[in-house]
Amino acid sequence: MKLVVIGAGLIGTSIALGAKRAGAEVELIDADGRAQKLANDLVDSNKVTDPTIVVIATPTSALNGVIDRFKSLYPKSTFIDIGSTKTKVKVDVETDTEFSKRFCPTHPMAGRELDGAEAAQSDLFVGKSWVITPTTRTGKQAMDKAQELIELLGAKVIKMSPEEHDSAVAAVSHLPQIISSLLASQLNSQSAEHLALAGSGILDTTRIAGSKPQLWREILTLNKEAVLPLLQKFQDDLNALIKDFNLENIEAILNNGRKGRQLL
């Protein structure tokens, strides 16, 4: 396999590292020259011509510009993206009938609260779920190539529609990010002496609050329609507890939380 990865951040560089470890030829391209050089040095990559797959590892807002620039440069390659929302990607890509045949939208369910090539790991995707959300125009070859790469990186392929994907990640990824950030923001009013008492509980529940705000600002805005109903339900549950803060309601919340955790 020959791979060109556009975007030398955490996910793009981790894909390149994992693919290189598995024997693929890899090249990383980034608008930031420093990031591009660092990532290529880390991966020990070389110039790739006629890649099997072009991975667009940029924010979704940059997707159209990247496609316009590279689809003619690599006319025979399969393209995939790794964005966290897929409904908008479906709408954008399907406007180009020919190109959409060789484009397969995907989303790896893996990441870290750190960012940049420096945080990349070659085994980041091993054992993780990786969603593909083909459009009605995605060709079989594009889907097969996407699955080949995902499995090469040690991940498990899950296929669903863009709409189902956005609903699912709102519950298991986007809502937790907001709640973690809201919880961590409460710590800003605490003294250093009080923060020194922090244990694994607060560290675990606020870990993802350390994620890059610019990235999550875009993700949450794009998936607003799926996230807002979940926030409303969370608010309703919280208001109900505040209104009747008693032994029975507290126990019910703790039991329901334990049950939800066991489902994971």
Backbone as JSON, one array per atom type, in Angstrom:
{
  "sequence": "MKLVVIGAGLIGTSIALGAKRAGAEVELIDADGRAQKLANDLVDSNKVTDPTIVVIATPTSALNGVIDRFKSLYPKSTFIDIGSTKTKVKVDVETDTEFSKRFCPTHPMAGRELDGAEAAQSDLFVGKSWVITPTTRTGKQAMDKAQELIELLGAKVIKMSPEEHDSAVAAVSHLPQIISSLLASQLNSQSAEHLALAGSGILDTTRIAGSKPQLWREILTLNKEAVLPLLQKFQDDLNALIKDFNLENIEAILNNGRKGRQLL",
  "N": [[0.84, -1.2, 0.0], [0.43, 2.26, -0.76], [0.6, 5.4, 0.63], [-0.67, 8.67, 1.02], [-0.84, 11.17, 3.35], [-2.72, 13.85, 4.27], [-2.33, 16.39, 6.34], [-0.72, 16.81, 9.22], [-1.22, 16.24, 11.94], [-2.17, 14.86, 15.17], [-3.87, 12.57, 14.53], [-3.43, 12.15, 11.74], [-0.61, 11.77, 11.64], [-0.37, 9.57, 13.31], [-1.75, 7.64, 11.82], [0.0, 7.5, 9.64], [2.34, 6.58, 10.92], [1.48, 4.06, 11.89], [0.82, 2.77, 9.47], [3.29, 2.78, 8.16], [4.75, 1.16, 9.87], [3.47, -1.2, 9.3], [4.4, -1.76, 6.82], [3.79, -0.12, 4.66], [4.28, 2.38, 2.07], [4.78, 5.78, 2.78], [3.79, 9.22, 2.84], [3.62, 12.46, 4.25], [1.72, 15.45, 4.09], [1.42, 18.88, 4.76], [0.0, 22.09, 5.4], [1.42, 23.66, 7.1], [4.72, 24.09, 7.16], [6.66, 23.43, 9.1], [5.31, 21.55, 10.71], [4.88, 19.57, 8.81], [7.51, 18.76, 8.16], [8.4, 17.82, 10.65], [6.62, 15.68, 11.13], [7.15, 13.97, 8.92], [9.81, 13.39, 9.45], [9.53, 11.99, 11.86], [8.12, 9.76, 11.0], [9.81, 8.77, 9.15], [9.54, 9.03, 6.34], [8.99, 8.99, 2.72], [8.89, 10.51, -0.57], [5.83, 9.95, -2.22], [4.37, 8.6, -5.07], [1.45, 8.25, -7.13], [-0.47, 7.28, -5.05], [-2.12, 4.62, -3.24], [-4.14, 5.22, -1.43], [-5.41, 8.35, -0.38], [-5.36, 10.08, 2.52], [-7.35, 12.35, 4.11], [-6.63, 14.21, 6.66], [-7.57, 16.49, 8.04], [-9.29, 19.31, 9.63], [-12.88, 19.29, 9.23], [-13.83, 21.61, 8.07], [-11.87, 22.32, 6.3], [-12.02, 20.49, 4.31], [-13.23, 20.63, 1.67], [-11.53, 22.42, 0.31], [-9.11, 20.98, 0.34], [-9.81, 18.71, -1.16], [-10.38, 19.91, -3.66], [-7.83, 20.72, -4.35], [-6.27, 18.37, -4.49], [-7.59, 16.23, -5.81], [-7.29, 16.09, -8.58], [-4.58, 15.89, -8.78], [-4.06, 13.36, -7.83], [-5.43, 11.27, -9.57], [-6.25, 8.6, -9.7], [-6.46, 7.6, -7.19], [-7.94, 6.32, -4.15], [-9.83, 8.24, -1.87], [-10.1, 9.13, 1.55], [-11.63, 10.56, 4.48], [-11.2, 11.67, 7.91], [-12.92, 12.88, 9.63], [-14.92, 14.05, 12.45], [-17.63, 14.41, 12.22], [-20.21, 13.45, 9.93], [-22.46, 13.98, 8.31], [-22.44, 16.52, 7.03], [-20.19, 16.15, 5.44], [-21.09, 14.19, 3.67], [-23.03, 15.64, 2.21], [-21.43, 17.64, 1.02], [-19.53, 16.17, -0.53], [-21.05, 14.68, -2.33], [-21.79, 16.46, -4.25], [-19.99, 16.39, -6.27], [-20.1, 14.25, -8.66], [-18.41, 12.36, -10.03], [-15.98, 12.31, -8.54], [-16.96, 11.52, -6.04], [-17.32, 8.8, -6.24], [-14.91, 7.62, -5.67], [-14.41, 8.29, -3.09], [-14.51, 7.68, 0.33], [-16.11, 8.32, 3.22], [-14.86, 8.35, 6.56], [-14.36, 7.62, 10.09], [-12.2, 7.38, 12.67], [-12.52, 5.99, 15.87], [-10.77, 6.95, 17.97], [-8.23, 8.62, 19.82], [-6.43, 11.28, 21.49], [-6.06, 13.47, 24.34], [-4.03, 15.14, 23.83], [-2.29, 16.95, 21.2], [-1.0, 17.31, 17.81], [1.9, 16.25, 15.88], [3.82, 15.35, 17.62], [2.5, 13.95, 19.57], [1.69, 11.63, 18.41], [0.98, 8.11, 17.88], [1.94, 4.89, 16.88], [0.34, 2.72, 17.38], [-2.19, 3.66, 17.9], [-4.73, 3.07, 16.94], [-5.18, 0.4, 17.29], [-7.29, -2.23, 18.01], [-9.44, -0.53, 18.25], [-12.64, 0.95, 17.34], [-13.56, 1.82, 14.0], [-15.31, 3.85, 12.0], [-17.02, 3.6, 8.89], [-18.76, 5.55, 6.58], [-20.22, 5.27, 3.97], [-21.43, 7.06, 1.11], [-24.31, 7.22, -1.09], [-23.08, 7.18, -3.49], [-20.52, 6.25, -3.2], [-18.0, 4.16, -4.37], [-17.49, 0.56, -4.67], [-14.79, -0.22, -4.75], [-13.53, 1.92, -3.45], [-14.6, 1.66, -0.88], [-13.58, -0.89, -0.22], [-10.81, -0.42, -0.24], [-10.6, 1.47, 1.8], [-11.38, -0.09, 3.98], [-9.33, -1.96, 3.93], [-7.09, -0.41, 4.68], [-7.9, 0.42, 7.26], [-8.03, -2.02, 8.65], [-5.39, -2.78, 8.37], [-4.23, -1.04, 10.15], [-5.04, -2.09, 12.49], [-7.58, -1.69, 13.49], [-11.19, -2.01, 14.0], [-13.71, -2.37, 11.64], [-16.71, -0.56, 11.35], [-19.79, -0.15, 9.87], [-22.04, 2.39, 9.01], [-24.78, 4.71, 8.44], [-24.25, 8.2, 7.53], [-25.96, 9.86, 9.06], [-26.77, 8.23, 11.2], [-24.29, 7.79, 12.35], [-23.57, 10.41, 13.24], [-25.5, 10.83, 15.18], [-24.85, 8.8, 16.99], [-22.17, 9.4, 17.82], [-22.61, 11.8, 19.03], [-23.7, 11.04, 21.45], [-21.75, 9.32, 22.64], [-19.33, 10.61, 22.48], [-19.33, 13.46, 21.89], [-21.15, 14.73, 23.72], [-19.96, 13.8, 26.21], [-17.53, 15.24, 25.99], [-18.33, 17.95, 26.26], [-19.48, 17.88, 28.85], [-17.31, 17.08, 30.39], [-15.62, 19.3, 30.02], [-17.19, 21.34, 31.14], [-17.29, 20.45, 33.78], [-14.54, 20.52, 34.46], [-14.12, 23.24, 34.26], [-15.21, 24.21, 36.6], [-13.22, 23.96, 38.4], [-11.63, 26.16, 38.24], [-12.21, 28.07, 40.13], [-11.24, 27.11, 42.47], [-8.92, 26.83, 45.2], [-5.32, 26.44, 45.26], [-4.58, 24.77, 47.33], [-6.86, 23.24, 47.73], [-7.07, 21.97, 45.25], [-4.88, 20.34, 45.39], [-5.77, 18.12, 46.64], [-6.89, 16.51, 44.78], [-7.83, 13.45, 43.25], [-7.83, 10.27, 41.48], [-10.45, 10.18, 40.54], [-11.44, 12.8, 39.77], [-9.45, 13.38, 37.97], [-9.79, 11.41, 36.0], [-12.41, 11.99, 35.05], [-12.14, 14.49, 33.96], [-10.23, 14.33, 32.01], [-10.44, 14.52, 29.14], [-11.06, 17.15, 28.91], [-8.79, 18.52, 28.49], [-8.43, 18.65, 25.79], [-7.95, 20.05, 22.46], [-9.29, 23.22, 22.08], [-9.98, 24.59, 19.66], [-10.39, 22.58, 17.76], [-12.55, 21.11, 18.86], [-14.5, 23.06, 19.01], [-15.33, 23.36, 16.37], [-16.26, 20.74, 15.77], [-18.41, 20.38, 17.6], [-20.11, 22.43, 16.84], [-20.77, 21.69, 14.21], [-22.2, 19.37, 14.71], [-24.45, 20.15, 16.04], [-27.3, 19.74, 15.95], [-27.65, 17.11, 16.75], [-26.45, 17.08, 19.24], [-27.69, 18.98, 20.94], [-30.34, 18.01, 21.85], [-29.48, 15.99, 23.61], [-28.07, 17.43, 25.51], [-30.19, 18.89, 26.55], [-31.71, 16.84, 27.76], [-29.86, 16.05, 29.7], [-29.74, 18.39, 31.2], [-32.39, 18.45, 32.15], [-32.41, 16.18, 33.82], [-30.52, 16.99, 35.7], [-31.72, 19.29, 36.75], [-33.95, 18.13, 37.92], [-32.79, 16.68, 39.99], [-31.67, 18.75, 41.5], [-33.97, 20.06, 42.32], [-35.25, 18.16, 43.95], [-33.36, 17.1, 46.07], [-32.76, 14.43, 47.44], [-32.48, 11.38, 49.37], [-33.62, 9.21, 47.95], [-33.72, 10.06, 45.21], [-31.03, 10.59, 44.73], [-29.94, 8.04, 45.04], [-31.19, 6.74, 42.91], [-30.04, 8.02, 40.68], [-27.35, 7.31, 41.03], [-27.54, 4.52, 40.76], [-28.55, 4.28, 38.13], [-26.44, 5.43, 36.75], [-24.39, 3.62, 37.31], [-25.39, 1.38, 36.0], [-25.37, 2.29, 33.31], [-22.61, 2.61, 32.94], [-21.78, -0.06, 33.17], [-22.79, -1.07, 30.81], [-20.97, -0.19, 28.96]],
  "CA": [[0.0, 0.0, 0.0], [1.11, 3.54, -0.81], [-0.29, 6.3, 1.36], [-0.4, 10.09, 1.23], [-1.66, 11.69, 4.43], [-2.76, 15.32, 4.24], [-2.61, 16.81, 7.7], [0.3, 16.17, 10.05], [-1.57, 16.34, 13.36], [-2.16, 13.62, 15.93], [-4.47, 11.44, 13.83], [-2.73, 11.93, 10.48], [0.72, 11.22, 11.88], [-0.55, 8.23, 13.87], [-2.07, 6.78, 10.68], [1.24, 7.31, 8.88], [3.24, 5.73, 11.71], [0.97, 2.7, 11.89], [0.93, 2.22, 8.12], [4.71, 2.54, 7.89], [5.12, -0.02, 10.66], [2.88, -2.37, 8.64], [5.08, -1.99, 5.55], [3.32, 0.75, 3.59], [5.02, 3.59, 1.73], [4.0, 6.87, 3.36], [4.23, 10.62, 2.78], [2.71, 13.4, 4.89], [1.68, 16.8, 3.54], [0.72, 19.8, 5.66], [0.16, 23.5, 5.03], [2.45, 24.15, 8.01], [5.97, 23.44, 6.77], [7.33, 22.85, 10.27], [4.58, 20.34, 11.09], [5.12, 18.57, 7.77], [8.87, 18.23, 8.31], [8.47, 17.04, 11.89], [5.89, 14.42, 10.95], [7.88, 13.11, 7.99], [11.0, 12.91, 10.15], [9.11, 10.98, 12.83], [7.67, 8.56, 10.29], [10.88, 8.37, 8.22], [8.79, 8.83, 5.1], [9.58, 9.38, 1.45], [7.93, 11.0, -1.56], [4.97, 8.9, -2.75], [3.64, 8.9, -6.3], [0.31, 7.36, -7.38], [-0.83, 6.58, -3.82], [-3.32, 3.79, -3.2], [-5.13, 5.97, -0.66], [-5.09, 9.67, 0.15], [-6.09, 10.3, 3.76], [-7.5, 13.77, 4.45], [-6.65, 14.26, 8.12], [-7.7, 17.91, 8.38], [-10.64, 19.63, 10.09], [-13.91, 19.19, 8.2], [-13.97, 22.9, 7.4], [-10.85, 22.42, 5.25], [-12.16, 19.33, 3.42], [-13.49, 21.01, 0.27], [-10.32, 23.0, -0.26], [-8.13, 19.91, 0.13], [-10.28, 17.91, -2.29], [-10.18, 20.69, -4.89], [-6.4, 20.81, -4.66], [-5.57, 17.1, -4.66], [-8.29, 15.18, -6.54], [-6.71, 15.99, -9.92], [-3.18, 15.49, -8.63], [-4.07, 11.92, -7.63], [-6.7, 10.94, -10.26], [-6.6, 7.18, -9.59], [-6.41, 7.22, -5.78], [-9.09, 6.38, -3.25], [-9.72, 9.27, -0.85], [-10.92, 9.01, 2.75], [-11.39, 11.58, 5.49], [-11.28, 11.11, 9.27], [-13.63, 13.87, 10.41], [-15.77, 13.57, 13.54], [-19.04, 14.49, 11.81], [-20.25, 12.91, 8.58], [-23.6, 14.43, 7.51], [-21.99, 17.61, 6.16], [-19.26, 15.57, 4.47], [-21.93, 13.55, 2.66], [-23.63, 16.69, 1.37], [-20.38, 18.31, 0.25], [-18.85, 15.29, -1.48], [-21.97, 14.2, -3.35], [-21.96, 17.47, -5.31], [-19.07, 16.0, -7.34], [-20.53, 12.89, -8.96], [-17.3, 11.48, -10.39], [-15.05, 12.16, -7.42], [-17.6, 10.84, -4.91], [-17.19, 7.35, -6.42], [-13.65, 7.15, -5.08], [-14.28, 8.89, -1.76], [-15.23, 6.96, 1.39], [-16.0, 9.01, 4.51], [-14.57, 7.47, 7.69], [-14.08, 8.29, 11.37], [-11.61, 6.5, 13.68], [-12.94, 6.3, 17.25], [-9.55, 6.91, 18.77], [-7.6, 9.93, 19.91], [-5.83, 11.64, 22.77], [-6.3, 14.87, 24.67], [-2.89, 15.86, 23.3], [-2.42, 17.15, 19.76], [0.25, 17.5, 17.1], [2.66, 15.06, 15.51], [4.6, 14.89, 18.77], [1.68, 13.05, 20.39], [1.25, 10.5, 17.59], [1.35, 6.77, 18.29], [1.73, 3.95, 15.79], [-0.69, 1.75, 17.78], [-3.32, 4.43, 18.41], [-6.01, 2.54, 16.45], [-5.24, -1.04, 17.51], [-8.41, -2.66, 18.84], [-10.48, 0.51, 18.32], [-13.63, 0.97, 16.26], [-13.33, 2.83, 12.95], [-16.57, 3.87, 11.27], [-17.09, 4.08, 7.51], [-20.13, 6.02, 6.3], [-20.27, 5.49, 2.52], [-22.6, 7.72, 0.56], [-24.95, 6.41, -2.13], [-22.23, 7.19, -4.67], [-19.21, 5.67, -2.91], [-17.78, 2.92, -5.11], [-17.05, -0.61, -3.91], [-13.33, -0.2, -4.63], [-13.17, 2.88, -2.42], [-14.93, 1.05, 0.41], [-12.65, -1.99, 0.02], [-9.5, 0.15, 0.08], [-10.71, 2.07, 3.13], [-11.39, -1.18, 4.95], [-7.98, -2.54, 3.95], [-6.23, 0.45, 5.5], [-8.35, 0.37, 8.65], [-7.61, -3.3, 9.22], [-3.93, -2.73, 8.43], [-3.89, -0.28, 11.35], [-5.45, -2.85, 13.67], [-8.89, -1.27, 13.97], [-12.35, -2.81, 13.62], [-14.58, -1.59, 10.78], [-18.14, -0.51, 11.61], [-20.43, 0.59, 8.79], [-23.34, 2.98, 9.31], [-25.08, 5.9, 7.64], [-23.74, 9.44, 8.12], [-26.9, 10.37, 10.05], [-26.67, 7.37, 12.39], [-22.98, 8.08, 12.94], [-23.57, 11.69, 13.96], [-26.31, 10.63, 16.38], [-24.12, 7.94, 17.93], [-21.0, 10.06, 18.41], [-23.11, 12.85, 19.92], [-23.92, 10.44, 22.77], [-20.59, 8.66, 23.25], [-18.11, 11.41, 22.33], [-19.5, 14.91, 21.93], [-21.71, 15.1, 25.02], [-18.93, 13.67, 27.24], [-16.55, 16.33, 25.88], [-18.91, 19.16, 26.85], [-19.65, 17.7, 30.29], [-15.96, 17.09, 30.98], [-15.14, 20.68, 30.01], [-17.97, 22.08, 32.14], [-16.83, 20.02, 35.1], [-13.19, 21.03, 34.69], [-14.17, 24.7, 34.43], [-15.54, 24.5, 37.99], [-11.98, 23.94, 39.18], [-10.94, 27.45, 38.14], [-12.49, 28.88, 41.32], [-10.71, 26.42, 43.65], [-7.57, 27.21, 45.61], [-4.27, 25.45, 45.01], [-4.61, 23.81, 48.43], [-7.97, 22.31, 47.48], [-6.74, 21.18, 44.06], [-3.86, 19.36, 45.76], [-6.44, 16.93, 47.14], [-7.5, 15.81, 43.64], [-7.42, 12.07, 43.05], [-8.07, 9.71, 40.15], [-11.81, 10.44, 40.1], [-11.52, 14.06, 39.02], [-8.51, 13.3, 36.85], [-10.42, 10.59, 34.95], [-13.61, 12.61, 34.48], [-11.8, 15.73, 33.26], [-9.08, 14.11, 31.12], [-10.64, 15.03, 27.78], [-11.18, 18.61, 28.95], [-7.51, 19.04, 28.02], [-8.38, 18.6, 24.33], [-7.75, 21.31, 21.76], [-10.58, 23.92, 21.94], [-10.3, 24.95, 18.27], [-10.91, 21.38, 17.11], [-13.86, 20.76, 19.39], [-15.44, 24.13, 18.66], [-15.87, 23.03, 15.05], [-17.0, 19.48, 15.85], [-19.67, 20.57, 18.31], [-20.97, 23.3, 16.03], [-21.26, 20.92, 13.07], [-23.14, 18.34, 15.16], [-25.35, 20.83, 16.97], [-28.64, 19.18, 15.96], [-27.65, 15.86, 17.51], [-25.95, 17.29, 20.6], [-28.6, 19.79, 21.75], [-31.33, 17.21, 22.6], [-28.81, 15.28, 24.7], [-27.81, 18.44, 26.55], [-31.48, 19.21, 27.18], [-32.02, 15.73, 28.66], [-28.93, 16.14, 30.82], [-30.21, 19.52, 32.01], [-33.63, 18.03, 32.82], [-32.04, 15.28, 34.91], [-29.82, 17.78, 36.71], [-32.71, 20.14, 37.41], [-34.79, 17.28, 38.77], [-32.03, 16.37, 41.2], [-31.55, 19.97, 42.3], [-35.29, 20.36, 42.88], [-35.52, 17.19, 45.02], [-32.07, 16.51, 46.42], [-33.05, 13.56, 48.57], [-31.83, 10.08, 49.35], [-34.2, 8.36, 46.92], [-33.29, 10.53, 43.89], [-29.58, 10.4, 44.63], [-29.71, 6.61, 44.84], [-31.63, 6.4, 41.55], [-29.02, 8.52, 39.75], [-26.15, 6.48, 41.17], [-27.82, 3.2, 40.2], [-28.63, 4.41, 36.68], [-25.08, 5.67, 36.28], [-23.65, 2.36, 37.39], [-25.91, 0.53, 34.93], [-24.85, 2.79, 32.05], [-21.18, 2.3, 32.89], [-21.63, -1.48, 32.93], [-23.08, -1.32, 29.4], [-19.74, 0.06, 28.21]],
  "C": [[0.87, 1.24, 0.0], [0.13, 4.6, -0.31], [0.23, 7.73, 1.34], [-1.37, 10.58, 2.29], [-1.58, 13.21, 4.41], [-3.24, 15.79, 5.6], [-1.7, 16.09, 8.67], [0.04, 16.41, 11.53], [-1.5, 14.98, 14.03], [-2.67, 12.44, 15.11], [-3.72, 11.13, 12.53], [-1.37, 11.28, 10.68], [0.64, 9.81, 12.47], [-0.91, 7.23, 12.77], [-0.79, 6.47, 9.89], [2.21, 6.38, 9.62], [2.79, 4.27, 11.68], [1.1, 2.03, 10.54], [2.38, 1.89, 7.77], [5.19, 1.31, 8.64], [4.63, -1.3, 10.0], [3.45, -2.59, 7.25], [4.65, -1.1, 4.4], [4.34, 1.86, 3.3], [4.16, 4.78, 2.14], [4.65, 8.21, 3.11], [3.18, 11.48, 3.47], [2.85, 14.78, 4.27], [0.9, 17.69, 4.49], [0.99, 21.23, 5.22], [1.21, 24.18, 5.9], [3.75, 23.4, 7.72], [6.68, 22.78, 7.93], [6.66, 21.54, 10.68], [4.83, 19.22, 10.08], [6.49, 17.94, 7.93], [8.99, 17.35, 9.55], [7.81, 15.68, 11.72], [6.64, 13.47, 10.03], [9.17, 12.58, 8.6], [10.65, 11.81, 11.14], [8.77, 9.66, 12.15], [8.78, 7.96, 9.43], [10.28, 8.06, 6.85], [9.56, 9.3, 3.89], [8.49, 9.91, 0.52], [7.17, 9.82, -2.15], [4.28, 9.39, -4.02], [2.55, 7.85, -6.5], [-0.1, 6.58, -6.13], [-2.08, 5.72, -3.98], [-4.47, 4.56, -2.55], [-4.56, 7.33, -0.28], [-5.98, 9.89, 1.37], [-6.15, 11.81, 4.05], [-7.7, 13.86, 5.96], [-6.64, 15.72, 8.58], [-9.06, 18.14, 9.02], [-11.63, 19.59, 8.93], [-14.06, 20.48, 7.42], [-12.97, 23.07, 6.26], [-11.03, 21.37, 4.16], [-12.32, 19.73, 1.96], [-12.26, 21.58, -0.41], [-9.26, 21.96, -0.56], [-8.53, 19.05, -1.06], [-10.04, 18.64, -3.6], [-8.72, 20.7, -5.32], [-5.82, 19.47, -5.1], [-6.29, 16.07, -5.52], [-7.75, 15.0, -7.96], [-5.26, 15.56, -9.88], [-3.06, 13.98, -8.46], [-5.36, 11.35, -8.25], [-7.14, 9.49, -10.11], [-6.72, 6.72, -8.13], [-7.79, 7.2, -5.13], [-8.82, 7.45, -2.2], [-10.6, 8.89, 0.35], [-10.66, 10.23, 3.63], [-11.51, 10.92, 6.85], [-12.04, 12.04, 10.2], [-14.62, 13.29, 11.4], [-17.26, 13.7, 13.27], [-19.11, 14.12, 10.32], [-21.41, 13.43, 7.72], [-23.2, 15.54, 6.54], [-21.04, 17.1, 5.09], [-20.04, 14.92, 3.32], [-22.49, 14.58, 1.68], [-22.59, 17.32, 0.46], [-19.83, 17.43, -0.85], [-19.78, 14.87, -2.61], [-22.25, 15.23, -4.44], [-21.05, 17.18, -6.5], [-19.3, 14.53, -7.67], [-19.37, 11.94, -9.23], [-16.36, 11.23, -9.21], [-15.66, 11.34, -6.29], [-17.53, 9.33, -5.03], [-15.93, 6.81, -5.74], [-13.35, 7.8, -3.72], [-15.13, 8.11, -0.77], [-15.05, 7.71, 2.71], [-15.75, 8.0, 5.64], [-14.34, 8.31, 8.95], [-13.49, 7.28, 12.35], [-12.03, 6.93, 15.08], [-11.75, 6.12, 18.18], [-8.95, 8.31, 18.78], [-6.95, 10.1, 21.27], [-6.19, 13.08, 23.07], [-5.15, 15.76, 24.23], [-3.06, 16.04, 21.8], [-1.04, 17.36, 19.15], [0.96, 16.19, 16.83], [3.43, 14.48, 16.69], [3.83, 13.88, 19.62], [1.27, 11.79, 19.65], [1.78, 9.18, 18.12], [1.03, 5.79, 17.17], [0.63, 2.94, 16.1], [-1.97, 2.42, 18.26], [-4.65, 3.77, 18.07], [-6.19, 1.05, 16.72], [-6.39, -1.37, 18.48], [-9.55, -1.66, 18.94], [-11.47, 0.36, 17.17], [-13.29, 2.09, 15.28], [-14.55, 2.78, 12.03], [-16.34, 4.29, 9.83], [-18.56, 4.42, 7.24], [-20.25, 6.3, 4.8], [-21.55, 6.2, 2.11], [-23.21, 6.8, -0.5], [-24.08, 6.31, -3.38], [-20.84, 6.6, -4.43], [-19.08, 4.32, -3.61], [-17.28, 1.79, -4.22], [-15.54, -0.61, -3.72], [-12.89, 0.75, -3.54], [-13.46, 2.32, -1.03], [-13.95, -0.05, 0.76], [-11.27, -1.46, 0.43], [-9.5, 0.79, 1.47], [-10.65, 0.99, 4.2], [-10.01, -1.83, 5.05], [-7.04, -1.72, 4.83], [-6.6, 0.36, 6.97], [-7.88, -0.91, 9.33], [-6.09, -3.4, 9.31], [-3.46, -2.03, 9.7], [-4.39, -0.94, 12.63], [-6.81, -2.49, 14.23], [-9.99, -2.17, 13.43], [-13.32, -1.92, 12.83], [-16.04, -1.72, 11.22], [-18.76, 0.37, 10.53], [-21.78, 1.12, 9.24], [-23.57, 4.21, 8.43], [-24.49, 7.14, 8.31], [-24.64, 9.96, 9.24], [-26.83, 9.55, 11.34], [-25.35, 7.62, 13.11], [-23.03, 9.34, 13.79], [-24.41, 11.61, 15.23], [-25.55, 9.83, 17.43], [-22.96, 8.68, 18.6], [-21.43, 11.24, 19.29], [-23.24, 12.31, 21.33], [-22.63, 9.95, 23.42], [-19.3, 9.48, 23.19], [-18.34, 12.9, 22.57], [-20.1, 15.41, 23.24], [-20.69, 14.93, 26.15], [-17.89, 14.78, 27.19], [-17.07, 17.59, 26.54], [-18.99, 19.04, 28.37], [-18.3, 17.71, 31.0], [-15.41, 18.51, 31.07], [-15.88, 21.53, 31.04], [-17.53, 21.73, 33.56], [-15.46, 20.6, 35.42], [-13.2, 22.54, 34.91], [-14.52, 25.1, 35.85], [-14.29, 24.57, 38.87], [-11.26, 25.29, 39.18], [-11.14, 28.33, 39.38], [-11.92, 28.26, 42.61], [-9.28, 26.86, 43.95], [-6.59, 26.08, 45.3], [-4.27, 24.37, 46.09], [-5.71, 22.78, 48.23], [-7.66, 21.4, 46.29], [-5.71, 20.1, 44.37], [-4.48, 18.07, 46.29], [-7.01, 16.06, 46.02], [-6.93, 14.4, 43.49], [-7.81, 11.58, 41.66], [-9.48, 10.0, 39.64], [-11.93, 11.7, 39.26], [-10.58, 14.06, 37.83], [-9.12, 12.51, 35.69], [-11.56, 11.34, 34.27], [-13.31, 13.92, 33.76], [-10.67, 15.56, 32.25], [-9.29, 14.75, 29.76], [-10.9, 16.53, 27.75], [-9.87, 19.27, 28.51], [-7.38, 19.05, 26.51], [-8.32, 19.99, 23.72], [-9.08, 22.02, 21.52], [-10.96, 24.22, 20.5], [-10.9, 23.77, 17.52], [-12.33, 21.1, 17.56], [-14.91, 21.83, 19.12], [-16.11, 23.81, 17.33], [-16.74, 21.78, 15.11], [-18.37, 19.69, 16.47], [-20.64, 21.44, 17.53], [-21.57, 22.52, 14.87], [-22.31, 19.89, 13.49], [-24.16, 18.89, 16.15], [-26.71, 20.15, 17.08], [-28.73, 17.87, 16.74], [-27.27, 16.07, 18.97], [-26.98, 18.01, 21.48], [-29.67, 18.98, 22.49], [-30.71, 16.45, 23.77], [-28.48, 16.23, 25.84], [-29.09, 18.8, 27.29], [-31.88, 18.11, 28.16], [-31.13, 15.75, 29.89], [-29.36, 17.27, 31.77], [-31.48, 19.16, 32.8], [-33.32, 17.13, 34.01], [-31.37, 16.05, 36.06], [-30.8, 18.67, 37.48], [-33.61, 19.34, 38.35], [-34.08, 16.93, 40.07], [-31.92, 17.6, 42.1], [-32.87, 20.29, 43.01], [-35.61, 19.44, 44.07], [-34.24, 16.43, 45.33], [-32.26, 15.65, 47.66], [-32.42, 12.19, 48.35], [-32.32, 9.22, 48.19], [-33.71, 8.76, 45.53], [-31.79, 10.34, 43.68], [-29.26, 8.93, 44.34], [-30.09, 6.19, 43.42], [-30.59, 6.83, 40.52], [-27.77, 7.65, 39.82], [-26.36, 5.1, 40.56], [-27.88, 3.24, 38.67], [-27.26, 4.65, 36.06], [-24.24, 4.4, 36.29], [-24.09, 1.42, 36.27], [-25.38, 0.97, 33.57], [-23.38, 2.47, 31.87], [-20.96, 0.83, 32.58], [-21.93, -1.85, 31.48], [-21.84, -1.1, 28.55], [-18.75, -1.1, 28.38]]
}
